[in-house]
Amino acid sequence: MTVGGQAVLEGVMMRSPGNWAVAVRTPAGSIAQVTRPIDSAMARHWALRLPIVRGVIALGESLAIGFRALAISANYAAQEEGADPSEAEKELSRGALIFAFAIAIGFAVALFKVTPGLITEALPIKSGGWFVIVEGLIRVSIFVAYLSLISLLPDLRRVFQYHGAEHKAINAYEAGAELEPETVQRFSLIHPRCGTAFLLWVMVIAVFVFAFFGRPAWYWLIVERIALLPLIAGLAYELIRFAGKHQNRVVMTILAPGLWLQRLTTREPSLDQLEVSIGALRQVLQLEGARSPENRVEVMA
């Protein structure tokens, strides 16, 4: 069984095929844990499990779970001593979840899809092939610059430490190691199924997809960049899925840029942070009744 996860505020969310759990270090120093079942649409409809389509669905479900886990962690982080714990477990309403989706996806599309195209449109480039290549380079440059800038923010350092704790715990689990902080600390910060690597490959694959359309008028450019995003995300998911199954030297060499990029979004965690990450991982393993990394189902790490 494959597990994935996400760093949240003062904690980690871990996800297995049928459940997810979030563990958060409260202001009082204890570890609060909340678990939820996953009712995946892919389990109910075979058509949603088709290649590329499953990537779009998995990405949407991962974003929804991530927002829900973030809301719970934020509630615990802001909770005062002696407050009712059940209040911290409250989740986003459907309306708030949709709004969060719209803001997050709208920001990403505007910054990483539309903006590079419009910048390239303003350059004196006549060849459609060069247009797509230059646009891709601008897109990746904006992405790397964005990650580099946010990695400098002091408030995000602890989130990146928990991101590292998530990766180390998953790496230890997949290696069959003992899930104890001192043991898990020895494992790598890097994981091939990381969302950071996924986003980079979305941008690289976009170059090849957009090459079929050349250089459209600026208004069609905006429409195409938005309309083709699900296809590109689905293709990137299949690549990351393949990498998770075939972690050999050739595949890891191809994926190296995405692995290097994770150095911007992970930091070495403390033993206390690893304890939180391990707590969330143990919760989903207990819920799944699993004790070994067999019978894998692809989940983004």
N, C-alpha and C positions, 0 to 999 in steps of 0.2 A: 504494500500500500504506500502510495506517495502522499506526502503532506506538503503544504505550502504555508505561507504566512505573510505577515505585514507588521511593521512597527507602528505603534500607536503612541499616544501621550503617556509616558511613564509605563509602557508595557508593550506587549506583543499579542497579536492575534494569530492563532494557528488554525489551519483548515485541513480537514480530511475529506474524503469523498462524501460522507454523510453528515458531518457535524463541523461546527467551528467553535472555538473557545478563545476568549480574551482574558489575559491575566494582567493586572495592573497593580503597581506599587502605590498604595494609598499614602496620603500625607502622614498618617500615623505610623507608617513603616510596614504594615501587614500587606499581604498579597490577596487582592480580591479577584475572584474568578467568576466568569459568566459564560455559560454554554448555550448554544442554540443549534437545532437541527437544520439541515439544508434540504430544501425541497426543490431539487433542480429540475428545470423544464426538460433538460436533456434525458432524464430518466423516464419521462413520460412520453416523449415523442421521438421516434427513431430518426426522423428527418433532421432534427436538430443535432444529431450526432454525426452527421456527414462531415467530411473534411472541409475546412475553411468555415463552414457554418458553425461548427462546434466552437471554433475559436472566438467568433463574435459573441456567442451566447456565454461562453466561459468568462470572457472579459467583462461583459455586463454584470454577470453574477458576482464576479470578484470585486468589482467596483461597489456594488450594492452592499456586500458583506463588509467591505472595508469602511464605508461610510458609517454603517451601523456600529462597527467596533470602535471607530474613532469617537462617535457620540458617547458611547458608554465610558470610554477611557477619559474623555473630557469631563464627564459628570463626576467620576471618582476623583479626578485631579482637583476639581473645584469644591469637593464636598468638605464640609466643616466637621470637626471632631464631634462625635455623638449624634450625627445625623442618621436618618433612616437609610440603611444600605439599599433597600428596594428602590429608593428614589434615583440612585445612581445607575440602576439597571434599565431605566427607561430609555427607549430607542426613539429614533427619528420617526415622525409621522410619514405617511406615504407622500403627502404634499411636500414636506421638507426634504425627503429623499430625492424626489423628482427635481426640486429646485437645486439641490446640491449637485446632482447629475448634470443639469443644464449648465451651471456655472463652471464646473470642472471641465466638461467636454468642450464647452464654448471657448474657454480660455485656451485650452490645448490646441484646438483647431485654428483659432485666430493666430496664436503665436507661432506654432510649428508647421502649419499647413498653408494658411492664406498669406501670412506676412512674407515668408521666403519667396512665394510666387510673385507677389506684387513688387518686391525689391528687385527680383530678377527681370521682371517686365520693364522696369525703369532703366535697365542697362542696355547698351547698344549691342545686343546679341541678335543675330539674324538666323543662325542655324538652330533648328528645333532640337537637335541632339545636344549641342552645347548648352542650350537653354535649360534642359532637364538636368544636365550634369552640374551646372553652376547653381541651379536652384537647390539641388540635393546637398551640395557643399555648404551653401548658406544655411539650409535647414539644420544640418548636423552641427554647424558652428554655433548657431543660436542655442541649440539644445545643450551642448557642452558648456557654453558660456553661462547659461541659466543654472545648470547644476553646480558649476564652479562658484557662482555668486551665492547661491543659497547655502552651499557648504561652509561659507564663511560666517554665517549667522550663528551667534552663540546659542540662541534658543533652540536651534535645530541639532546641536551637537548630541544631546541626549537621545533624540529620536534616531539619529544615525547610529548611536551606540546600540540601541535596541534593535535596529536593523541588522547590525553585525551579530547581535546575540541570537536573533532569529535564524540567520544563516548558519551559525556555528552549531546550534541545536539540531537543525535539519541535517547538516553534514554528519554530525555524530550519530544520529539515528540511522541514517542510510548506511553508515559504516558498521552498524551493529555495536557501537560502543556504549559504555555505561552512561546513562543520562544523569551525571553529576557535574556541578559547575566546574570543578577542577579538571575533570576529564574533557568536558566540552570545550573549555578554554583553548585546548591545543589544536582545535580544528580551524579550518580556513574561514575567512570572512566572505569568500567568494562562492557563488552558486550559479550554475548555468541556467537555472529557470528563473532567475531574478527578474522582477519587473523592469529594472533599469536597463538590462540587456534587451528585454523585449521591446522597449520603446526605441532603442537605438536601431534595432532591426526593422521596426516599422518604417523608420526614415530611410534606411538603406534600400529596402524592398520597394519603397515608393518611387525611387529613381527608375527602376526597371519597369514598373507599372505605368508611370507617367510617360515613359519613352514611347509608348504606343500612340500617344495623343499629340506628341510634338509640342508646338507652341500655339495654343489657342488664344483667342481674344481674352482680355483681362477678365471680363464678366463670366465667360465660359471656364476660365481657369479656376475661379473661385468655386463654381458649381462642381467641376470635376474633382477638385481637391477634397471637397467635402463628401461627394457622392461615392468616391472610390475608397474612402477610409475603411469601411467594413471589410472590403476585399483585402486590403493591405494588412489590416489587423489579423484577419483570418490566416493569411499566408505566414505572417510572423509567428503566430501561435503554433502553426504546424512545424516551423523550424525549431522553436524552443522545445516543443514536444519531442521532436526527433532527437534533439541534443540531450534531453533528459533520459532517453532510452539508450543512446549510443555515446557514452562519454569516453571515446577513444581519442588518441592523439590528433588524428586528422580533424575530427569534429571540434575539439577544443581549440585547435589552431585557427580554424575558420571563425569561431566564436570569440576569439581573443579580444577584439576591440570592445565587445560588450562586457567581457569579464574585467578588463582594465577599468572601464567606466565605473564599475561598482566601487572602486576606491574612493570616488567622490561622495558616495551615499552611504558608506559604512565606516564605522569607527570601532576600535577595540572596546568591547564592553567590560564592565566590572563583573565580579563574581555575583554580586547582588542582582545585576541585570540579567545575567545568565540564569539565575534561579527563577526569575519571572518567566523567561522564555521557555525554560524546561517545564515549568508548571503548566503553561498553556499547551505545550506539546503532549505532556502526559495526559492531560484531560481529553484531548481528541483521540489519543491512542486507547485510552480506557473506554471511551464511548464506542469506538469501533471494535473493541475487543481484539486489537492487534498488538503484537509485540515484536514484529520483524518487518523490514521494508520489502515484503513480497506482495504480489498481486497489485501492481502499481496502477493507479489511475492518475492521469496527469493533472496536477494542480500547480498554479503559478506560485513560485517561492518569493 
